[in-house]
Amino acid sequence: MINLMINGKPRELDEEVDLASYLNSFGLNLQHVAVGYNGEVLAKDQFTQIKLKEGDVLEIVRPVGGG
């Protein structure tokens, strides 16, 4: 079991997965998200290179429309 903190909430993964696959599992459009990974903002081309591991901290932000 891999324990992560995502947007301030504890989450568990059954197995190691790359960040892009994890985001895709929620149906997120990777062109419309920003991700902070352990305190650093990632470029979108890094999403497939990052393997989520024990203790990682993610902040996932999506734009919200409105006025």
C-alpha positions as CSV (number, residue, x, y, z in Angstrom):
1,M,0.0,0.0,0.0
2,I,1.3,3.5,-0.9
3,N,0.2,6.4,1.2
4,L,0.0,9.8,-0.3
5,M,-1.4,13.2,0.6
6,I,-3.5,14.7,-2.2
7,N,-5.0,18.2,-1.8
8,G,-4.6,17.9,1.9
9,K,-6.3,14.5,2.3
10,P,-4.7,11.1,2.9
11,R,-5.1,8.7,0.0
12,E,-3.9,5.1,-0.6
13,L,-2.7,3.4,-3.8
14,D,-2.6,-0.4,-4.3
15,E,0.5,-0.2,-6.5
16,E,3.1,2.2,-8.0
17,V,1.7,4.2,-10.9
18,D,2.9,7.2,-12.8
19,L,1.3,10.6,-12.3
20,A,-0.2,10.8,-15.8
21,S,-2.0,7.4,-15.4
22,Y,-3.2,8.4,-11.9
23,L,-4.7,11.7,-13.2
24,N,-6.2,9.9,-16.2
25,S,-8.0,7.4,-13.9
26,F,-10.1,10.3,-12.8
27,G,-10.9,11.4,-16.3
28,L,-8.9,14.6,-15.9
29,N,-7.8,16.4,-19.1
30,L,-4.0,16.7,-18.5
31,Q,-3.9,19.9,-20.6
32,H,-6.2,21.6,-18.0
33,V,-4.6,20.7,-14.7
34,A,-1.6,22.0,-12.7
35,V,0.1,19.7,-10.3
36,G,2.3,20.5,-7.3
37,Y,4.5,17.5,-6.5
38,N,6.3,17.6,-3.1
39,G,6.3,21.4,-3.2
40,E,7.3,21.9,-6.9
41,V,5.0,22.8,-9.8
42,L,5.5,20.2,-12.5
43,A,5.6,20.8,-16.3
44,K,3.0,18.7,-18.1
45,D,5.7,16.7,-19.9
46,Q,6.9,15.5,-16.5
47,F,3.6,13.8,-15.6
48,T,4.6,10.4,-17.3
49,Q,8.1,10.5,-15.7
50,I,6.9,10.8,-12.1
51,K,6.2,7.5,-10.3
52,L,4.1,8.1,-7.2
53,K,5.7,6.7,-4.1
54,E,5.2,6.5,-0.3
55,G,4.8,9.9,1.3
56,D,4.4,12.0,-1.8
57,V,2.4,15.2,-1.5
58,L,0.3,16.3,-4.5
59,E,-1.8,19.4,-5.0
60,I,-4.0,19.1,-8.1
61,V,-5.6,22.3,-9.4
62,R,-8.1,22.6,-12.2
63,P,-9.5,25.9,-13.6
64,V,-13.0,26.8,-12.5
65,G,-15.2,28.9,-14.7
66,G,-17.4,31.6,-13.4
67,G,-17.5,35.3,-12.9
